[in-house]
Amino acid sequence: MERVDHDAELMLRYASGDVGAFERLYARHKGPLYRYLLRQVHDPAIASDLFQEVWSRIIAARNRYEIRAKFATFLFQVAHHCTIDHYRRRRTLPGEESFDEKSSIEIEPASPEHEQPDRIAERGEQQSALLAAIAALPAEQREAFLLREEAGLDVEEIARVTGVGIETAKSRVRYAIRKLRHALAERATAPAVTIEEAVAESPCARDMSG
């Protein structure tokens, strides 16, 4: 087994009764988790409800928790299922776009750091443009991108969270980056901000991150 990450150790300590360990986990992951949910459902009230539901499920699962992956992978897998359950309750799915990854696979060279879409959006108006571009992505691509940027997961972990093959996860991330890069290409010479900084401008996001 790979080396246990520190967050997984904290979860085990919490399962043994260390409430402080949970507080550290919560403080570390609340911002990325809320931003992920907000970008998925596009509604602060629903995102807040799902945020509470995710942590409730984490707490309920503490005595059954086993280290099978990074804690972040476990956390965002729970978040993924909560989001899917939300849309099922509404009898709809997040995004109606048809997307056939297998029919249009193309190989694209990796871009330099300064060309990554979350690094080329300027402040102010372009923060809104970046978030609008993310919202416009097909649901599967948006989620894969957010898991990469917000949760810090690699392709294998994204595949585990979303229940797809590694190549499918890789394809979704690649298509998302390409579409965001194209959407922001005209603004590429402006000062850079990250997705986290852009989302943090929202009062709701600041409340969750504080």
C-alpha positions as CSV (number, residue, x, y, z in Angstrom):
1,M,0.0,0.0,0.0
2,E,1.2,3.5,-0.7
3,R,2.2,5.7,2.2
4,V,-0.8,6.9,4.2
5,D,-1.5,10.6,3.7
6,H,-1.8,12.8,6.8
7,D,-5.5,13.4,6.2
8,A,-6.2,9.7,6.3
9,E,-4.4,9.5,9.6
10,L,-6.5,12.3,10.9
11,M,-9.6,10.5,9.9
12,L,-8.5,7.4,11.7
13,R,-7.7,9.5,14.8
14,Y,-11.2,11.0,14.6
15,A,-12.7,7.5,14.4
16,S,-10.9,6.7,17.6
17,G,-12.5,9.7,19.3
18,D,-10.1,12.6,18.6
19,V,-12.6,15.4,17.8
20,G,-9.7,17.8,17.1
21,A,-8.6,15.6,14.3
22,F,-11.9,16.1,12.6
23,E,-11.7,19.9,13.1
24,R,-8.4,19.9,11.3
25,L,-9.8,17.9,8.4
26,Y,-12.8,20.2,8.2
27,A,-10.7,23.4,8.2
28,R,-8.4,22.0,5.5
29,H,-11.1,20.8,3.1
30,K,-14.2,23.0,3.6
31,G,-13.2,25.6,1.0
32,P,-12.3,23.3,-1.9
33,L,-15.4,21.1,-1.1
34,Y,-17.8,24.0,-1.0
35,R,-16.4,25.5,-4.3
36,Y,-16.7,22.1,-6.0
37,L,-20.3,21.8,-4.9
38,L,-21.2,25.4,-5.9
39,R,-19.7,25.0,-9.3
40,Q,-21.6,21.8,-9.8
41,V,-25.1,22.9,-8.7
42,H,-24.8,26.7,-9.4
43,D,-26.9,27.6,-6.4
44,P,-25.4,28.7,-3.0
45,A,-28.3,27.4,-1.0
46,I,-28.2,24.0,-2.6
47,A,-24.5,23.9,-2.3
48,S,-24.7,24.7,1.4
49,D,-27.2,21.9,1.9
50,L,-25.0,19.4,0.0
51,F,-22.0,20.6,2.0
52,Q,-23.7,19.7,5.2
53,E,-24.8,16.4,3.8
54,V,-21.3,15.4,2.7
55,W,-19.8,16.1,6.2
56,S,-22.8,14.3,7.8
57,R,-22.0,11.3,5.7
58,I,-18.3,11.5,6.6
59,I,-19.1,11.7,10.3
60,A,-21.5,8.7,10.0
61,A,-18.9,6.6,8.2
62,R,-16.1,7.3,10.6
63,N,-16.3,3.9,12.4
64,R,-16.3,2.1,9.1
65,Y,-13.5,4.1,7.5
66,E,-10.7,2.2,5.9
67,I,-7.7,3.6,4.1
68,R,-8.1,2.6,0.5
69,A,-7.1,5.9,-1.1
70,K,-6.3,9.5,0.0
71,F,-8.8,11.1,2.3
72,A,-9.5,13.7,-0.4
73,T,-10.5,11.0,-2.8
74,F,-12.9,9.5,-0.2
75,L,-14.3,13.0,0.6
76,F,-14.9,14.0,-3.0
77,Q,-16.3,10.5,-3.8
78,V,-18.9,11.2,-1.1
79,A,-19.5,14.7,-2.6
80,H,-19.9,13.2,-6.1
81,H,-22.6,10.8,-4.9
82,C,-24.4,13.5,-2.9
83,T,-24.5,15.6,-6.0
84,I,-25.8,12.7,-8.2
85,D,-28.4,12.0,-5.5
86,H,-29.5,15.6,-5.5
87,Y,-30.1,15.5,-9.3
88,R,-31.9,12.2,-9.1
89,R,-34.2,13.6,-6.5
90,R,-35.0,16.4,-9.0
91,R,-35.3,13.8,-11.8
92,T,-32.7,15.5,-13.8
93,L,-28.9,15.2,-14.4
94,P,-26.3,18.0,-14.2
95,G,-26.1,19.1,-17.9
96,E,-28.0,17.7,-20.9
97,E,-25.1,18.0,-23.4
98,S,-24.4,15.0,-25.4
99,F,-20.7,14.3,-25.4
100,D,-19.0,11.4,-27.2
101,E,-15.4,11.3,-26.0
102,K,-14.5,8.1,-28.0
103,S,-15.6,9.6,-31.3
104,S,-13.4,12.6,-31.1
105,I,-10.2,11.7,-29.3
106,E,-7.3,13.8,-30.2
107,I,-3.8,14.1,-28.7
108,E,-2.9,17.6,-27.6
109,P,0.6,18.5,-26.2
110,A,0.7,19.7,-22.6
111,S,0.6,23.5,-22.2
112,P,3.1,25.5,-20.2
113,E,2.0,26.6,-16.8
114,H,1.2,30.2,-17.8
115,E,-1.2,28.9,-20.5
116,Q,-3.3,26.8,-18.2
117,P,-6.8,28.2,-18.1
118,D,-6.9,28.8,-14.4
119,R,-3.7,30.9,-14.7
120,I,-4.7,33.2,-17.6
121,A,-7.8,34.9,-16.3
122,E,-7.5,38.5,-15.2
123,R,-9.1,39.9,-12.1
124,G,-12.5,41.7,-12.1
125,E,-14.4,40.9,-15.2
126,Q,-12.3,37.9,-16.1
127,Q,-13.1,36.2,-12.8
128,S,-16.7,36.1,-13.9
129,A,-15.7,35.0,-17.4
130,L,-13.7,32.1,-16.0
131,L,-16.5,30.9,-13.8
132,A,-19.0,31.3,-16.7
133,A,-16.6,29.2,-18.9
134,I,-16.5,26.5,-16.2
135,A,-20.2,26.5,-15.9
136,A,-20.6,26.1,-19.6
137,L,-18.6,22.9,-19.7
138,P,-20.4,19.6,-20.1
139,A,-21.1,18.2,-16.6
140,E,-18.6,15.4,-16.8
141,Q,-15.8,17.6,-18.0
142,R,-16.6,20.3,-15.4
143,E,-16.5,17.8,-12.6
144,A,-13.2,16.3,-13.7
145,F,-11.6,19.7,-14.0
146,L,-12.9,20.8,-10.6
147,L,-11.6,17.6,-9.0
148,R,-8.2,18.3,-10.5
149,E,-8.1,22.0,-9.6
150,E,-10.1,22.2,-6.3
151,A,-9.5,18.8,-4.8
152,G,-6.0,18.4,-6.2
153,L,-6.7,14.8,-7.4
154,D,-4.7,13.1,-10.1
155,V,-6.3,11.4,-13.1
156,E,-6.4,8.0,-11.4
157,E,-8.1,9.5,-8.3
158,I,-10.6,11.4,-10.5
159,A,-11.4,8.1,-12.2
160,R,-12.0,6.5,-8.8
161,V,-14.3,9.3,-7.6
162,T,-16.4,9.4,-10.8
163,G,-16.5,5.7,-11.4
164,V,-15.0,5.8,-14.9
165,G,-11.8,4.4,-16.5
166,I,-8.6,6.3,-16.3
167,E,-8.5,7.1,-20.0
168,T,-12.0,8.5,-19.8
169,A,-11.0,10.7,-16.8
170,K,-7.9,11.8,-18.7
171,S,-10.0,12.7,-21.7
172,R,-12.5,14.7,-19.7
173,V,-9.7,16.7,-18.1
174,R,-8.0,17.4,-21.4
175,Y,-11.2,18.5,-23.1
176,A,-12.1,20.8,-20.2
177,I,-8.7,22.4,-20.3
178,R,-8.8,22.9,-24.0
179,K,-12.3,24.4,-23.9
180,L,-11.4,26.8,-21.1
181,R,-8.2,27.8,-22.8
182,H,-10.1,28.7,-25.9
183,A,-12.7,30.6,-24.0
184,L,-10.1,32.7,-22.2
185,A,-7.5,32.9,-25.0
186,E,-8.3,36.6,-25.8
187,R,-7.5,37.5,-22.2
188,A,-4.3,35.5,-21.9
189,T,-2.0,38.5,-21.5
190,A,-3.8,39.8,-18.4
191,P,-2.7,39.3,-14.8
192,A,-3.4,35.7,-13.6
193,V,-5.7,34.6,-10.9
194,T,-6.5,31.1,-9.8
195,I,-10.0,29.5,-9.8
196,E,-9.8,29.5,-6.0
197,E,-9.2,33.3,-6.0
198,A,-12.0,33.8,-8.5
199,V,-14.6,31.8,-6.6
200,A,-13.5,33.4,-3.3
201,E,-14.9,36.7,-4.5
202,S,-18.4,35.3,-3.8
203,P,-19.7,36.2,-0.4
204,C,-21.0,32.7,0.1
205,A,-17.6,31.2,-0.8
206,R,-15.9,33.5,1.7
207,D,-18.3,32.4,4.4
208,M,-17.4,28.8,3.8
209,S,-13.7,29.5,3.6
210,G,-13.4,31.7,6.7
